[in-house]
Amino acid sequence: MELPNKLHLLQTAEGIRKAGHPDWFQLVGLLHDMGKIMFLWGTAEDGQDGYTSDEAAKQFALGGDTFVVGCAIPSHAVVFPEFNHLNPDMSDKRYSSNYGMYEPHCGLDNLCFAWGHDEYMYRMLVANETSIPREGLDMIRYHSAYPMHDKGAYKYLLKEEDEERLQWVRLFNRFDLYTKDGDNDLRTEVNKLWPYYQGLLEKYGLDGPLKW
C-alpha cells in the first residue's frame, strides 16, 4: 500500500516513540525525509529544476543511497555498480583510488557525500540552530549512506570513534525501514498526534519561521 511521505514520517516517529526512545529521537523520525521538499523548488533556468531532462521523470537525486565523493566508489557496496564508470571522477587519478582526496582515517566529519535529501535536511537543521543532539543530526545526515553503515565500506577513511556514531544511524534505520506498513496507516490519527510533535518542534527550536 502506498502512503504519502508525511505518513511515513509519522509512522517512523511513532515507532520510535513506542519503543521508548528519547523525544529528540522521535523528532528525528518525523523530520528525517523532509529534505525531499526541495523537489518543489527551483526552475530550469537557475539549474534547480525539480525534474531531469525528461520532464516526466522526478528528480533522481532526491532519494536513493548516498556514497562518499572524491574517492573510489566501492563496487561491492553500491546499487548498480555497472554504472560507476559513468562518473567522471572514476577516470580521474585524483579521485579514483580508495583514498582519493582524503587522508587515511580522516574521519566521518571530513567526508563529502553525494547530494540528496539527507544532506539538505541536515544543513537546514544546522542553519536553524536546532538543539537536536549530534546523534540525531547524524541519523538524518547519513541514513541513506547504506554503503557505509550497512555494507561496511570506507572503513579505511573512518576514525575508531566513528563506529559509535554509525551505530546510532543503524538504530534509526530499523524504524525508517520497518515502519513502512500499510496496516499502520495513521491518517485518522494525524490531528490527535500533531500537538505532541508540535511541542517537540518548539522544544528543539524548530517552531516559528525557519530558514529553508
N, C-alpha and C positions, 0 to 999 in steps of 0.2 A: 504494500500500500504506500503510495507517495504522500508525503506530508510536507507542508510548507517549511522553509528553513526555520522560521521563528518557533515552530512547534518542536523541531529537533532540538533547538537551543533550550527550550523549556523542559523537554524530556531529559536532556543531559543534566541540567541544573537540578531537577527533582530527583534524578537517580543519585546524584552526589549528596544531596540533602538527606535522602532516606538512608544512605549508607553512614550518616553521622559525621561527615567531614566538615571542616570549618566553613564559616559563611563566605569567606573570601574565595574558597574553592568552589562553592556553589555559584557565586557570581561569575567566576571564570567560565563555568559551564554555560551560563546564559549568554556570555559575550563572545565566546571563542571564534565563532564563524561570522561575526558581524562585519568583518572586513570585506566580505563579499558585497557590501553595499557599494563599493567603488564601481561595480558594474553599471550603476545608474548614472554615473557622471562622465563628463568629457565629450569631446567632439573629434571627428576625424581630422579636422584642421589643426588641432593642438596636439595630436598624437595620443589622445586619451579616449578614443572611441571605445564604447562598450562592446564592439563587435570586431571580429577579424575581417580580413579582406572579403570573405564570404559573408554577406550581410545577414544570412540566416544562421550563422554559427555564433554561439555565445562566446564571450571572451575566454579563451582556453587557459589563460594564466591565472585565473582567479582561484582555481581549485587544483587538486592533484598533488602528488608527492613533491616535496621540495628537496633540493640537494645543494651541496656546497659548490659555489662557483669559484673559478680561479685555480682549479686543480682537476686532476683526472676524475671523471665520473665513474664510480665503481660499478662495472657492468653486472656484477653478481647481485647487486642490491637495488637496482632501479628497475622500474617497469619499462618495457620496450627498449632494451639496451641496443637493439639493432639500429636505432636511430641516433645513437650517441655521436656517430661520426659527422652528423649534420651540424653539430655545434662547432662553430669555427674555433673555439678555444682548444678543441681536441687536436687540431692541426698546428697549434702554436706551442713551440717548445717551452715557452714561459709558463704555460698553464696545463700542459698535458701530462705532467708527472704526478705521482701521488701527493707530493708536497706543493707543487705549483708555486704560487706566490706566497706561501706560508712557511713558517719555521716549524720544525718538528715539535709536537706537543705545545703549540702556541695557545691552545685553549679555546673553549667554545665562544667566548666573547669576542675573539679576534677573527672569527669566520664570517664570511658573507654567504648568504643563501639566495637561491633563485627567488625572484619576487613572487609574491602571492598574497592571499588574504591574511595569512598568519602575520607576515612582516608588517603589513599595513596596519592591522589592528594593534599590534604591539606598539608601533610608533605613535599611533593615535592615543593610546593609554598613557604612554610616557609624556607626550606633549600636553596632556591634560592633568599631569601630576597626580595620578591616582595613587592611593596608598595600598593598593593590592601588592602583596609581598613579591619578592623576586621569583619564588617558586611558581606563583600564579602567572606572572608575566612570561616565564619560561614555557609554561604549558601552552599559552597562546602562541608564542613565537615559534615553537618547534613541534607543534602537534602534527604537522604534515611532513616532518622530516623523517619519514619511515626508513630510508636507507641507514640513517644514523641510529635512531632509538629502537628500531625493530630488527634490522638486519645486521647491526653491529659494524657498519662501515665507519671509516675515518678515525679509528682508534689511535692511529699514529699522529693525529692532529689534536687530540684531546689531552687535557690535564687529568690527573688522577681524581681530583675533586669534582670534575665534570660528571662523573658517573652518577653521583648522588642527585645531581640536577636532572639527569635523564631519567632517573627512577621516578621522579615526580611526573615527568611527561608521560611515562608509561602508565602510571596510575591513572592519570587523566584519560588516556586513550581507552581504557576499559569502559569508561562511561560514554565517551564520544561514540565509540563503535557499537556498543551493545545495548544502547537505549533507543536505537532506531527501530521502533516496534510499532506497527500499525495497530496492535492491540492496546497500546499505551497512548492512545490519541487523547491529548489534553485540551482539545478545542473548547470543550464546555467548561474547563477549569481556569481558563486564562484570567478572567475577571476576578476570580476568587484568589488566585495565586499572586497576581501582579502587585498588590500593596506590599507584600513581603519583599519582593525583589526591588521594588522602588525604594524601600528602606535600605537595602544593601547598596544600591547605587548612591544614595545620599551618604551613607557611612563611609564609602570609599572614594568620595569626591567626584562622582560622576553624575550628579544631578545638575540641573540648570543648563545653560548654553555650553556647548562643547566645541572644541576645535576638531574638524574633520578633514 
